[in-house]
Structure formats: C-alpha cells, structure tokens
Amino acid sequence: MRDRKAPHKEKILVVDDEPRVVRLVSEVLKTVGYQVLAAASGEPAIEMVALEQPDLVLLDIMLPHGLDGYEVCRRIREFSDVPMIMLTAKAQESDMLRGFDAGADDYLTKPFSAKELIARVKAVLQRTQRPEEMVTTPLTCGEIEIDFARRTVKVRGEQVSLTRTEYALLRQLAINANRVVLHQDLLTTVWGLEYRDDIDYLRAYIRYLRRKLEADPSNPRCILTSPGIGYMLACPEGEMATALD
C-alpha cells in the first residue's frame, strides 16, 4: 500500500550541454530527494517542459544549436509559468536583467556549491508554491492599477507583463503603499530567508521593475528609494484607492 504521508517528490529539469555539470547537479538534487530530468539543448528542453511538466527548471544560458537559455526561457513562458533558475558563468547585472526579461525567477552564477544550489532550489519552490495572503480589492496608485484577484497590472491603461517574482515584489510594495519597506523584509518575504542580505539582488529587480512601470526609470516617481533602508511605492494623495481601505 502506498504511504499516504510520503511527500511529493518535486521534478526538476536540468538543461545544460556539459555532461559533467548535469551529472553533478543531478547527484546533488537526487541526494535531497528530487526527481531529475535532463536535456542538453533548447528544443528538447522546451518539449520536456510541455510533456513532463516539471516543478522547476535549471537552465544554462550557453546552449548549443542556435537557442540560448534566454530564448528557451522566453519560449517556455509562452505556455508555462514553471519557475526557472538561470545557470551561468556570467555575473554582470545586464545579464541578470536580461534573464529577468526572458522570464527567469532566479539567477545562479557558476561555479556554485551544492549547498547554494539546494538553498536556491528550495527557496524558489517554496515561494512559488506557498499561498498568498488574500487581498482582493484592486489598488490604483497614480498611473498604476493592480488587480490582486486577477494578478494583473496596468500602467496608463496598458497591461504590463510581469514575471511571478516581479509581481510578488510589486505586490509587497503595494500592500504597504506610501510606507518604506525594509530591504530585509522585501528579500525575506518575496524570495525567502536565504536572501535576506542579498541587497544587490533586490536592487537589480527594483531597477528592472522600474523599467516596466516608470515613465522615466532614471528619475523614478513611483518606486522610491530610501537610501540604506528600503523602497516605497509612492501613491499621490487623493489618487489612491487601496486594498487596505
């Protein structure tokens, strides 16, 4: 008889053209109880996501046969919201932003330790699977409209496409509109306890979110910085209909 208390074993797809990397990553993940699938290039990876429906994808950026990790990520996002962690030897912020633009949920720079890999995988799975605190009343903040029930965002009447993580970050700022939210609180709530000191990571996400929401991202008027403290979604008085009313 099947043990009803046995936990669901999450299925993780590893996409990398280096057999040594796939083998090492697979061994680490299997050791802590995950099921592992593997693909060596983009087209098979996209096919496996559609057919196997993994719980998470570890996706290398440098892939052979014409499709790099960014393009694979974009194509997967056309039909799936499976969480994806980009694996790369590149550590520049521009590369990180490009990954976020493609739809990645996280970014892990090679070389990484087994401990770091497991921590990132667990954190991404936890934050994408945990239920959100119920907020249903829409929020209008200047030119930004957030419909929490439908998980949609409009800017100046036009719908804006946000990744799951971008939406979670904006949502946390929105339910605390006109209040500064501490760096550590944003990192812990949106990403998990393992990220609470990764302020550079938060800055990169804020910068990218501003590019989607602000009329002039270099001179932000919506998402404001409180230097050394945190960030605030600034809503003009008299123009704010908040979910907390």
URURWO-V698821 format. One record per backbone hydrogen bond with DSSP energy under -0.5 kcal/mol. NH is the residue of the N-H (numbers start at 0). CO is the residue of the C=O. E is the energy in kcal/mol with one decimal. If there is no record, write none. Layout:
# URURWO-V698821
nh->{NH NH}
co->{CO CO}
e->{E E}
This chain:
# URURWO-V698821
nh->{3 5 9 11 11 12 13 13 14 14 15 15 18 21 22 23 24 25 26 27 28 29 30 31 32 33 34 36 38 41 44 45 46 47 48 49 50 51 52 52 54 55 56 57 58 58 59 59 60 62 63 66 67 68 71 72 73 74 75 76 77 77 78 79 82 84 85 85 86 87 94 95 96 97 98 99 100 101 102 102 103 104 105 107 109 116 117 118 119 120 121 122 123 124 125 126 127 128 129 138 139 140 140 141 143 144 145 146 146 147 148 150 151 152 153 154 155 157 159 161 166 167 168 169 170 171 172 173 174 175 176 177 178 180 181 182 185 186 187 188 189 190 190 191 194 195 197 198 201 202 203 204 205 206 207 208 209 210 211 211 212 213 218 219 223 223 225 226 228 229 230 231 233 233 234 238 240 240 241 244}
co->{1 2 7 9 34 55 11 36 12 57 13 38 16 17 18 19 20 21 22 23 24 25 26 27 29 28 9 11 13 63 40 41 42 43 44 45 46 47 47 48 10 10 82 12 56 84 14 57 86 60 39 63 65 60 67 68 69 70 71 72 73 74 75 75 54 56 83 105 58 107 91 91 92 93 94 95 96 97 98 99 98 83 83 85 87 112 113 114 115 116 117 118 119 120 121 122 123 124 125 145 240 138 143 238 140 153 138 144 151 145 135 146 146 159 144 157 142 154 152 159 162 163 164 165 166 167 168 169 170 172 173 232 175 230 179 228 181 182 183 184 185 185 186 186 191 192 194 196 197 198 199 200 201 202 203 204 205 206 207 208 208 209 215 216 221 231 229 224 225 225 180 223 221 231 232 235 139 238 239 241}
e->{-0.7 -1.6 -0.9 -0.5 -2.8 -2.4 -0.6 -2.7 -0.6 -3.3 -0.6 -1.9 -0.8 -2.3 -2.6 -2.4 -2.9 -2.5 -2.2 -2.1 -2.5 -2.7 -1.9 -1.0 -1.6 -2.3 -2.6 -2.7 -2.3 -0.6 -1.4 -2.5 -2.2 -2.5 -2.1 -1.8 -2.3 -3.1 -0.6 -1.3 -2.7 -1.2 -2.1 -3.1 -0.7 -2.9 -2.6 -0.5 -2.0 -1.1 -0.5 -0.8 -0.7 -3.2 -2.3 -2.5 -2.3 -2.4 -2.4 -2.1 -0.6 -0.8 -1.8 -2.0 -0.6 -2.9 -0.5 -2.3 -2.9 -1.9 -0.5 -1.8 -2.8 -1.8 -1.9 -2.3 -2.5 -1.7 -1.0 -0.5 -2.5 -2.9 -1.3 -3.1 -3.4 -2.4 -2.5 -2.2 -2.4 -2.5 -2.7 -2.3 -2.6 -2.4 -2.5 -2.4 -1.7 -1.1 -1.8 -2.7 -1.8 -0.5 -3.3 -0.8 -2.2 -2.8 -3.1 -0.5 -2.6 -0.8 -0.6 -1.4 -1.7 -0.5 -2.7 -2.8 -2.4 -1.9 -3.2 -0.6 -2.6 -2.0 -2.3 -2.6 -3.0 -1.9 -1.9 -2.7 -2.5 -0.7 -1.7 -2.9 -1.7 -3.2 -0.5 -2.5 -2.4 -2.7 -2.4 -2.4 -2.7 -0.5 -1.8 -1.8 -2.0 -1.5 -2.3 -1.7 -1.5 -2.6 -1.9 -1.7 -2.7 -2.6 -1.9 -2.7 -2.5 -1.3 -0.9 -0.7 -1.6 -2.9 -2.1 -0.6 -0.9 -3.0 -2.9 -0.7 -2.8 -1.9 -2.0 -2.2 -3.5 -0.8 -0.6 -2.0 -1.5 -0.6 -0.6 -1.6}
